[in-house]
Structure formats: structure tokens, C-alpha cells
């Protein structure tokens, strides 16, 4: 269940591409599948006054966020926003869920850099 929303977003984007879309963005409850030919700005909302904005260059990628303090999904952790970026949206969703569930203490302004892995 940790990657259902990301998988659905990825499948929807793949269907768009198969039907001739030159670009597309599918957002499914914090899980985003992007295929773009130009820069796209993506904002991450943490439920607090601070947020994060990133510029995604032309690519096909998944950006998924899990939260234990915001939204209706069940989380076993306390992260405001645990975000993972991957070529696979399903993997990004599962990773964000794992990362979010792992946060047990009240921490802020901590960034985790995951190793880049070839698929």
C-alpha cells in the first residue's frame, strides 16, 4: 500500500505519453509524476509557514511526499514532509513513505540525500 498513489500517477502519465502527450503532470495526493520539455516549478507544502520550491528541469521523474502531520493518509511517523525524487514514481512513493515513517523525533530543517541509483 506504500506506493499505490505513486503507481497510479505513474500509470496515468504513461497512458498520456502513449497517446501522444508531449508533456504532462499528474498529482495524486502528494505524489507527482512529471514528463516535461521545459522547467517546472514544484512547491512542497509542510503545513507550516515555510515551504520549499524546486525547479525541475526537462525530464521524466517522480516527486513524492509523505507526511505524518498533514493530510488524511495514515503515517506511522512524525515528518511534516518527507520527499523522495526518483525516475520511478512508485519507488519515490514507497521511499517517501519509508522515510516519513522513520521520523520519530521533532526535527526540523534536515535534508536527506539519497544515492542516485541506475534502474
JOHUGI-V836032 format. One record per run of one state. SS is the DSSP state (hx for helix, st for strand, lp for the rest). FROM is the first residue (numbers start at 1). TO is the last residue. If there is no record, write none. Layout:
# JOHUGI-V836032
[[SS FROM TO] [SS FROM TO]]
This chain:
# JOHUGI-V836032
[[lp 1 3] [hx 4 18] [lp 19 23] [st 24 28] [lp 29 30] [st 31 36] [lp 37 39] [st 40 45] [lp 46 50] [st 51 56] [lp 57 58] [st 59 66] [lp 67 81] [st 82 86] [lp 87 88] [hx 89 102] [lp 103 119]]
